[in-house]
Amino acid sequence: MHFNLIRMTSVKVRRTDAPLQMRKPIRPLVLEVFLWLLNITIVFLATRYLFSMNNRGIFYGYDPQSFRTLLGASYRLSNVLFGLGIDFVNGLGNVSSVPNPHWFPSVLLALTSTPSGNIEDGPLAYAIAATELFAATSLCGRALRLNLAISIAAGWLITLATWPLFVSPKIVTLWFFSPTHAEILSLSVIVTTTAFCMRARPIWRPILLTVIAFLGLTHLVLGDPTSLTLVGPVVAISAGVSCLLSSNQAERLTILLCWAVIAAACFALGYFHYLWGLLAYTATSFFPDIFTRPHTLFDGETTLLLWTPVHEFTITSFASATSLFSPERLFVGGGIIGGIALLWLGSPSQRRLALSVLIAEAVFLCAGFTNYFWPFWFGPQIRYYELMLFPYFALCICFIVFWPANLMWGVARSRFHLAFPWLPRVADGAVALMLPASIGLYAATIGPDIREQAQRDVGYTLASSFPQPETSITRILKAEARLIPGEPFRGRVAVMTGLSPEVRNHGMAGLVHYFSQLATGNLHDGPGLWQDDIPTWLENSRLISPARFVLQGCSSLSLLRATGVRFVITDLPIPKAKQRAELKILTPPSAQQLLLWSSRPNFESFPMYLYELDNPNLGQFSPIEVKETEDAQSLFNASCSSDLDHVVFGAVHSTGSLRKASLESFTIARDGYKIRARSDGLAILLLPVEFSRCLRVISGLDGSAPSLFRADLALTGVLFERRLNADILFRAGPADASRCRLQDASDAERMKLRNAVR
């Protein structure tokens, strides 16, 4: 009897996929639209309020602060819409690795709301992204004909469990670091939902879904193309499962045709070449042995089912219920159990969802465990792939939570012959009404407590204000090195700390910037400088080029000058440089306890200096001797030890002797530079900018057509004759700029760049 009742309810659910024989009443549709608008409004208002109460918990840490500042710099210094421009402030001018802010409402609205072009209203950015993820998750449920209550509850579950609304997030997620990650996940949900819902009839349905899927993928390509490495596997598995579970041959052919059209359009517009070039020309791809993931089980490298934070992983805590039943494990485990139930009891489209989730999780688990025993993976952590399944986990969890009520209603109807067909719809509406009302009231009540907890939470001791306060060092850099469109390039800053004996001997070489933040409020590194558009020499980017990665291994003063370094922040005196400022960084016991886990004071302070180098390359270096060196290792050694003002290493296709050039101006432009120079003949200018085939030259009428070449392994050489008047612009993106990074990768292969790092 029990088995029959279960099958009865499953059959009843499946019938919801059948076409309706009569028109739905207008009144229930209007009511559902009202409930949707109510929930979305409450989600935005509640998250906006709670994020403002927990302002210290958003953009928390070095990486999130870097996201915040780099997005602001990109917005102020770049106009590129279809692709990526230059990362002006992080390195020597490589391709920007942060999302294009013009394609993400969360950051775009927060950036345009202030004249500074910074994301000053962080709670607004996070609230917009949280609302988008809620809507995408809930709409996925309704598109798959799950009950309104299940869909709305799943949206609230992922919102309340994975965002830092209540001081610390229950589940440490990728979108915790930046709201754009949640928007990427929302787009992924939309695209995969189209895969689940494709049918052969009516004819407009597959056409519409194909257009939606293509536009969703296009949005990702234009906004954050490398995120497709996370989104792609889930979309591919969903499309394959939908094709496999098709009800007939016509439907299977329709699905294959739709995805073939999408693939052909992506190929024709250069999406594949663009993405492959971005991934191929990176230090990670060229030197995978350096970036191979470690042998670990408990930090998310293998799976979230085993993930345990370091501070919890002890012999006693591992055996505790808190560690065994962590929120991450409950979410993933509950999603798997719910997926199994949905696969058994769901409708055809719901079974597609369930099978896709289970197959994807199995693939990720296999990859994680294989990498544990045989390390080969140098890409994103496996747990990031699992996070791409969280909206579907939420739907599966809510399905099994509400399933007993549906089962009891089915039993009651069959046993007592009840005739109240409107009751499930009323119950759905009641849940969809009570959830936002109760959560909204709870948020309004708990808000002051959240603010108080955030202020005293030890974990937020390192939470920095935004913008970070000015110091005597940053005041000079802001006045003399800040990048401003239309004004000259004035040099960049090399941050080289952790070198002094007192710092290294106490094991704090990598913590200098945090001690600096605790003492002054400013990191004097990365986001502490990028917030004011101050360019730094070291590059911290997932898209760092292999040539730049190799060149970064040399820190000779001659190379620093050639790459445009004018200022150096360091804790070690530089005898031959001009000192501009000095700070005394205090290291009280509280700071040492926090950063070094030591209650015994080891030292009281350490100095931090700002030095200015003489004769940095601000575009005026004009070598007159050319040496061709094809081997990257020899090229690196030569570039690191030579005076690059007089000699340049590279392949220059020219005849005749070179003359010294006279630089007239080298100014910053959006997405590039404007350069004006003269010479008595053929001349070369060595620009302190990373070379790439994505650089384009637009010559003025009064200047000869110059040519660009790779100089000194990673820099840009400009060969011209007599008069130079040109704009040098950068863009990597679909269509005409889709293959330039692949050309960079080919150049690196010809130079045997893989042999330059051992």
C-alpha positions, 0 to 999 in steps of 0.5 A: 500500500505504501509503495502504491501511494508513493507511485500515485503521488509521483504520477500526479507530479509528472502530469504537470508537464503535460499541456493544459487542456484549458486556459489557466484562470487569470486570478491565480496567475496575478496572485503568483506574480504578486507573490513573486514581486513581494518575495523579490522586494523583501529579499532585496530590502532584507539583504540590503539592510543586513549587509549594511549591519554587517558591512565589515563582513563584505569585501572582507580580506585581501582578495575581496578588497582587490576585487573591489579596487580593481573593478573601480580602476577598470571602470575609471580607466577602461571603455572596453565593452566587448571583451577585456582591456588593460589592467593598468594598475596591477603589473605592467599592463597585462589583460585585465583579469577582473570581471568587466564591470559594465556587464554586472549590475551589482558593481555597475550600479554601485560604481555609477552611484558615486562620483569617485567611481569606487564601490563605496556602497558595498551593501548595495552591490551585495544585495543586488547580487543576492536578489539575482541569485534568489530569482534565478534559483526560484525561477528554475524551480518554477520552470521545472514545474516544482511547486511555488512553495518549493521554488520560493523556499529554495531561493530563501535557503541559498540566500540565508545560508551562503551570504554573510548576512549574519556576521559570518556566512554559514557556508563559505562560498565563492560569491562571498568574495565578490557579488559578481560570482553570484551573478555568474552563477545566476547566468549559469542557472538560466542557461542550464534551465533552458537545457532542461526545458527544451522540447520539440513542440511548439516550434517557438519554444526551442527557438526562444530557449536557444536565443536565451541560452546563447545570450546567457553564454554571450553575457558570460563571454563579455563579462567574465569569460574565464568563469566559463571553466566553472559554468561549462561542465554543468551546462554540458552535462545538463545538455547531454542528460536532456538529450539522453532522456528525450521522450522521442527522436524528434525531441532529441534531434531538436535538442542537438540542433539547438545546441549545434546552432549555439556552438556554431554561433559561438565559433563564428563570433570567436568565443572559442578562440578568445577563451582558449587564448585567455587560458593558454597564455597564462603562467598556469598553463605554461608551468603547471607543475608550479601550480598543481593543487596540493594533496589535501582532503579537508580544505576544499581541494577534493570535495566540500563533503570533506571540507573542514576549516583549518581552525576547526581541524583538530583531533577533537573537533574533527570528531565533534558534531560541529565538524562532522555535520558542517553546513557545507556537508549538510548542503551538499549531502542534502542536495545529493539525497534530494536529487536521488528522491527527485530522480525517483519521484519527479516529472521528466524535466525534474528528473533531468535536473536530478540526474544532471546534478548527480552526474556532475557531483560524481564527476567532481568527486572523481576528479577531486579524489583522483587528484588527491592520489595522483596530483595533476590538477592546476585549475580552480579548486574542485569545491568551486565546481560544487558551488555551481550546483548549489541552486539545484542542491537547494531545490532538491533539499526543499523538495524532500522537505515538502514531499512528506506534506504532499504525500500526506495530502495524496494519502488523505485524498485517496482514502477519504475521497476529498475534493479540494483541488484548490487546497495545494495551491492555497498552501503554496501561496500561504508558504510563499507569503509567510516566508518573506513576511517572517524573514523580513520581520526577523531581519528588522528585529535582529539588525542591531544585534548583527551590527554589534556582533560584527563590531566585536567579532575577532574574525573581522579584526583585519577588516579594512575600511574603504577607502583605506586611510591615507598615510605619508607614503600613500600621500606622496604616491597619490600626488606623484604616481596616480594614473589619470587619463590625458596626463603623463605616465609618471612611474609605478611602485614596486612593493618589496617587503619582508626583506629586513632581518627582524621581519624574516627572523620572526617568520612574518615576511608574508604578513608585513602588509597586515601588520601595516594595516593594523598599525596605519589602516593601510596595507601599503600594498595591492588594494591599498594603492590600487584604490587611488589608481597607483600602479604596482610592479608585481602582478597578482592575477590569475591571467598573469602571462608566462613572460611576465611571470618569468620576468617577475623573478628578477628584481635588479635595479636596472630592470626595475627602472626599465619597467617604469618603477619609480618608487619602491616600498620596502622594509630594507634600506636601499643605499643608492636610492633617494628616501622620500618617507619613513613609517614606524610600524608598531607590532603590539602583542595583540597584533602578534597574537592575531597574525603569528599566534604568539602571546609572547612579544618578539619585537616592538616595531619595524620600519617601512620606507618609500624610496625614489629611483633615479632615471626610471623609464617613463617612455623615454628609453631609446636603445640604439643597439639591438641583440637578437636572442631567441631562447627565453632563458638567455633572454631573461638572463640578459634582460636582468643584467644589462643596461636596457637604456642602451641595448634592447633584446628582441627581433627587430626587422630593420636595416640601418643604424639606430638613432636616439629618439626624443620623447615628447609625451607618453600619456595615459588614455582609456585602454591604452597610451598616446605617444609622441616622439622625434628622431633624426632617423630610424629609432626605437622607444622602449615602453614600460608596458607589457607586450601583447599581440592585442596591442593595436597602433593607430597612427596620426597623419603627421607620423610614420606607421610604427611597428611594435615588437617584443622587447626584453622578454616582456616589454613593448618596443616601438620602431619608427622613423623620424616622427612618431604620433600614435595611439596604442590601444589594447583589447582582447575580446570576441570577433576581431580581437579573439585570436591575439592571445593565441598569437601571444601563446605561439610567440612564447612557444617559439621562444621556448618559454617553458624552459625559462623556469625550473 
